[in-house]
Amino acid sequence: EAVKRHDRAAGRLDMLFFRNFLSGLGFLGTPAYENVFNATKRLDRRLATLRGVEALRLYAAAHGAWPTKLDDVKDVPMPIDPLTRKPFDYRLRNADHAVLATPSSGENERADMRYVFTMALRK
């Protein structure tokens, strides 16, 4: 939404003050802002993933085991991936190991994350 508004405002300024000179040179648009917006999206995604990690840790502390599926986590809200608007991928390998991952975003691998959990044995 911010990119669209920026482009409209830049176009109006160019038309009013520069008589479309800047757009003729190709200076309008948001290539410089795209990196900033992508960094913000990656940060939001990392924070949501860490919230998911903590939700799984709280579940394991309360129940003594990893949940079989994400829907089992009821004590705290389980976030969704803000980049894809989909639930996180979760897999229970066995009683001791679980994996939480972001759905593939189709961007670059820097935006995708994967956490592997191991249950420690209690004495």
C-alpha positions as CSV (number, residue, x, y, z in Angstrom):
1,E,0.0,0.0,0.0
2,A,2.8,2.4,0.9
3,V,4.6,1.7,-2.4
4,K,1.4,2.6,-4.4
5,R,0.9,5.8,-2.4
6,H,4.5,6.8,-2.9
7,D,4.3,6.3,-6.6
8,R,1.1,8.3,-6.9
9,A,2.6,11.2,-4.9
10,A,5.9,11.1,-6.8
11,G,4.0,11.2,-10.1
12,R,1.9,14.2,-9.0
13,L,5.0,16.1,-7.8
14,D,6.7,15.4,-11.1
15,M,3.7,16.6,-13.1
16,L,3.3,19.7,-11.0
17,F,6.9,20.9,-10.6
18,F,9.0,19.1,-13.2
19,R,6.4,18.8,-16.0
20,N,7.0,15.0,-16.3
21,F,10.8,15.5,-16.7
22,L,11.7,13.0,-14.0
23,S,9.4,10.3,-15.3
24,G,10.8,10.8,-18.8
25,L,14.3,10.1,-17.4
26,G,13.0,7.1,-15.5
27,F,13.5,8.5,-12.0
28,L,10.1,7.7,-10.7
29,G,9.1,4.5,-9.0
30,T,10.2,2.7,-5.9
31,P,13.4,0.6,-6.6
32,A,15.2,2.3,-3.7
33,Y,12.2,1.8,-1.3
34,E,11.7,-1.8,-2.3
35,N,14.8,-3.0,-0.2
36,V,13.4,-1.1,2.8
37,F,10.0,-2.6,2.5
38,N,11.4,-6.1,2.0
39,A,13.6,-5.7,5.1
40,T,10.6,-4.7,7.1
41,K,8.7,-7.8,5.8
42,R,11.6,-10.1,6.8
43,L,11.7,-8.6,10.3
44,D,8.0,-9.1,10.7
45,R,8.4,-12.7,9.6
46,R,11.3,-13.4,11.9
47,L,9.4,-12.0,14.9
48,A,6.3,-14.1,14.0
49,T,8.5,-17.2,13.7
50,L,10.1,-16.5,17.1
51,R,6.6,-16.1,18.6
52,G,5.8,-19.5,17.1
53,V,9.0,-21.0,18.6
54,E,8.0,-19.6,22.0
55,A,4.5,-21.0,21.7
56,L,5.9,-24.4,21.0
57,R,8.3,-24.2,23.9
58,L,5.5,-23.2,26.3
59,Y,3.4,-26.1,25.0
60,A,6.3,-28.5,25.6
61,A,6.9,-27.1,29.1
62,A,3.2,-27.5,30.0
63,H,2.6,-30.9,28.4
64,G,6.0,-32.6,28.5
65,A,6.0,-33.3,24.8
66,W,5.9,-31.5,21.4
67,P,2.4,-31.0,20.0
68,T,1.4,-33.4,17.2
69,K,0.1,-30.5,15.1
70,L,0.0,-26.7,15.5
71,D,-3.7,-26.7,16.2
72,D,-3.0,-28.4,19.5
73,V,-1.3,-25.2,20.8
74,K,-4.1,-23.5,22.6
75,D,-2.4,-21.8,25.6
76,V,-1.0,-18.9,23.5
77,P,-1.9,-17.7,20.0
78,M,0.0,-19.4,17.3
79,P,0.9,-16.7,14.7
80,I,0.7,-17.1,11.0
81,D,3.5,-16.2,8.5
82,P,2.9,-12.5,7.7
83,L,4.7,-12.8,4.4
84,T,2.6,-15.6,2.9
85,R,-0.5,-15.3,5.2
86,K,-0.3,-19.1,5.7
87,P,0.3,-21.1,8.9
88,F,3.8,-22.2,9.6
89,D,4.9,-25.6,8.4
90,Y,5.2,-27.9,11.4
91,R,6.3,-31.5,11.5
92,L,6.8,-33.9,14.5
93,R,9.6,-36.2,13.5
94,N,9.4,-38.4,16.6
95,A,8.6,-37.9,20.3
96,D,11.8,-35.9,20.8
97,H,12.2,-33.9,17.6
98,A,10.0,-31.3,15.9
99,V,10.5,-28.8,13.1
100,L,8.9,-25.4,12.6
101,A,9.5,-23.7,9.2
102,T,8.2,-20.8,7.3
103,P,6.2,-21.6,4.1
104,S,8.3,-21.0,1.0
105,S,7.9,-17.3,0.2
106,G,9.2,-17.6,-3.4
107,E,11.5,-14.7,-2.6
108,N,15.0,-15.6,-1.6
109,E,16.4,-18.1,0.8
110,R,17.2,-15.4,3.3
111,A,13.6,-14.9,4.0
112,D,12.9,-18.6,4.7
113,M,13.6,-20.0,8.2
114,R,13.6,-23.4,9.8
115,Y,13.9,-24.3,13.5
116,V,14.6,-27.8,14.8
117,F,13.5,-28.7,18.3
118,T,14.9,-31.5,20.5
119,M,13.3,-32.4,23.8
120,A,15.8,-32.7,26.6
121,L,15.6,-35.7,28.9
122,R,14.6,-34.9,32.5
123,K,16.4,-36.6,35.4
